[in-house]
Amino acid sequence: MLHEDTFEVWCQKLALPQQGKALICQIRSSPPSRLVRSAAGNVSGRYPSQKMGCTIQFESHRGELAAIYQFEHDPAVLEFYDQPGPIKLVYPSKKGKQVGVLHTPDFLVLREDSCGWIECKMEEHLVQLAEQMPHRYVRNTDGSWSCPPGEAWAEPLGLFYRLQSSAQIDWVYQRNLRFLEDYLRVSRPSLEANVADAIRTLVMRRPALALLALLEGLQMGTADDVYFLIATDQLYVNLSQAPLADPEQVQVFVDRAHRGL
């Protein structure tokens, strides 16, 4: 989480209106506005976030939890808060009558260059909602989704409001993040420098080495050491390319720069 001095600098960098800054401060200093519950088809839970130093609630493994993994491992995400409190959405109903509803988005997300609310929905649910509330849920020409009344609420505050569809989620990347989290969370001694150097040298000599070949060709270290180096960015793997659980399909590089060589 951001130190208060760093937060102040961040607010100045974004030139946030005072009202927007005050709202962010309120959310940062408050507990979630509601407790989530499991419902038909969804299993709720809590994720222990190292970035936030607390547990983060989710109502769906395929929606909110996937977003949490994304926020947790995206270096451009500085902080994120679940159930950040209700906002008021005003929009015409399907019959044209003006309606106002209180709505609690799933997350408030502070990024390096922006801040705002993110609401997670399954793609098939968004299609249904757009039929029922066409002025609240709008499908864009590129297949993404927007919420005009949410954007209208957020814009004067210097913030954004975004709908995240399950169709936008990189599920291979998600699977690999979950695989590697064990190597980031388990307390273990630091990898000895000579072991790390030996593994990296092996990869450097054979660019685009298959992960399976690397694991089978180790002279020093173990498979756990290799996965630890990947998890800590000391070896580069395109985590969107193939599941780490299928090591013959995964290419390993000494770093991102060597990928194109």
N, C-alpha and C positions, 0 to 999 in steps of 0.2 A: 504493500500500500504506500501511497505517497505521503511523505513528510509534509507537515502543514506549510512550510516555506516553499517546498516544491509545488504544492497545490496552488499556492498564490501565484507563482510564476506561470504555471500552466493556465490558470484563468486569464492572466494578462495576455499571454500568447494568443489565446483564442478570442480575446476581446469580448468576453461574455457579458451580456447585460447584467445589471445588479440583481434583477429578479431571477434570472437563470442561475446565477452563482448562488444566491440564497437558497434556491430549491435544491441544488446539488448538495450544499452544505447540510441541509436538513436531512436529506436521504443518507448521506455519509455518516451522520451521527445518530441515526435511528435504527431500530431493529426492523426486520421485514414487516410490512403492514398487515400481512395475513399469513396464516399457516396453511400450507398446501395439503390436499387430501387426495387419496387415490379415488379414481372414478372408473366407470366401466371402460375397459380397454386400456387404462393407464395405470402404471404403478409409480407412486410418488416415492421420494427419498431425499437423502441429504448427501452432498458431495463435500469431502474435506479438502478445501482449497488451500494450497500452500501460498498462492499469490495473495489471497485475501486474509489468510490467517484465521479462518472461521469456516463453518459449514454453510453451504449454499443449497437452498431448496430447489427441487425440481418436481414437476407433475407428470412428466413423460420421459421415458428413456429415449425415444426417437425424436423428441423435440427439444425440450429444455436441457436435458442432460447432454445431448450432442452439442448444443450451444455452449454449455459450461466447459466442456473439453476444449472447444475452439477458443474461448476466452482465456482459459487457463494457460494455454500454450502459445498464444499469439503475443509476441513481444510488443506489438503496437497497442495492446489492451493494457491499460494501467490499473484499472479497478473495475469491478462489476458487482452489482447489488441486485438480489432477487426481491421480487414483490415490493417495488419502490414506492408504492402509494398510488392512489387513484388519480386519474386525470379526467377531464370532462370532454367528451366527444359530441359535437353537434353536427348533424347532417340530415339530409332529407331521407325519409323512409322510402320504401319501394313505391308507395302510393303517393309520394310527394309531400307528406306531412313532415314538418321540422321536428326532430326528436333530439333529446339530450340525454346521454347516459354516462354514468361514472364507470370507468374502466381502469383496471390495474394491469399495466404491462408486465411481462415476465421479468425484464431486466432493465436497469439503467447501466450503461456502459460508458466508461471514460476511456477514450482513446488518445493517442498522442496528438492528433490533429482535430478531434471532434468529440462530441458527447451527445448521448440521447438514449431513447428508449428502443428496446427490441422486443417484439412480440413473436413467439414461435408458434407455428401452426403446421399441421400435416397438409400436404398438397391437396389431397382429396377433400379435406374439411374446408379448405379455402374455396374450392370450387362450389361447394354447397353454400357457404356463407355469402359468396358473391351473388348467387342466385337470390338469396333471401334479403341481403342488404347491399345492393349494387353500388350505393354511394359511399359505403364504408370500406368495402373490399374491392379493389380494382386490379384487374390483371393487365400488366403492361405488355407492349408489343414484343418485348424480349423474353416474355414468359415469367418475369419477376412480378412481385405483388407490391401494391402500395395502399396506404390508408390515408386518403386526403384529409379527413377530420383530425387524425393524429398529427399529420404534418402541419396542419393549420394551428394546432395547439402548441406545437414545439417550436415553430419558426420564430415567433417573437421573443422567445427565451434564448435564442441562439443555439438551439438544440435540434436534433433530428428525431424522427419516429420512423422505424422500419419494421416491415413484416418479413420474417425469415421463414420460408417454406422448407419443408423436409426435402423437396426436390433440389434445393440448393446445397445440400449437405454432401460433402465428399466422404462417403462411407468407408472407403479404403483408408483414407487418412485417419478417420475416427478410430477404426479398428487398430491401426498401428499405434496411435497415441495411447490407447488402453493397454496394448501390449507392453509399451515402453515405460508406462507409469510405474510399474513394479521396480524398475531400475532407478527411478528417481526418488521413490518414497522409502525404499528399504534402507535402513542404516547399514552402511558397509564401509570398510576401510577404503581410503583412497587407492586407486589403482597404481601399482608401482610404475614408475616412469619407464623402466626398461621393458616392461610388458607392453605398455601402451605404445612405445616406440617400435617394438618388434611387430606388433599388429599393423600399425600404420605403415611401416616400411613394406610389409607384405602387400598391402593394398596399393601402395604407390608404385610398386614394380609391375603390377598387373591392373591397370585402370579398367573400370567396369567389371571388376571381378564379381562373379556371382556369390551371394552371401553363403550359399551352401558350400561352394569351393573354398571360401575363406574359412569357414568353420571346420571343414575337413582337413585343411592344410595348416592349421595352427601348429607352430613349433613351441610357442610360449603362450600362456594364457588359456582362457576357457571361453565357451560360448557366452557365458554371462558377462565376461569382460568385453566382448565384442558389442553386445547389446548395450552395455553401459557406455561405451564410447559413442555409439550411435545416439543414445538418449541425451548425452551431454555435448553433442555437436563436435566431437573429436573425430568422427567419421561421418561422411555424408551419404545419406540415402534419400531418394525422392519418396517420401512417405505416401504420396498419392498414386504411385505407380503400381505397386503390388503389395499384398499382405506379407509382413515379415514372417508369418507362419508358413509361407510357401517360399523358403529361402532360395530355391533354384530359380525363381522368377525375379529376385531382387538383385539389383546392381549396387555395388559399394564403391565409393570414391573416397580419397583421402580428405577432400573438402569440396565445397560446391564449385569452386573455380576449375577444378580438374574434370568436372563432369563433361564439359564441352571439348576437351582435348582429345 
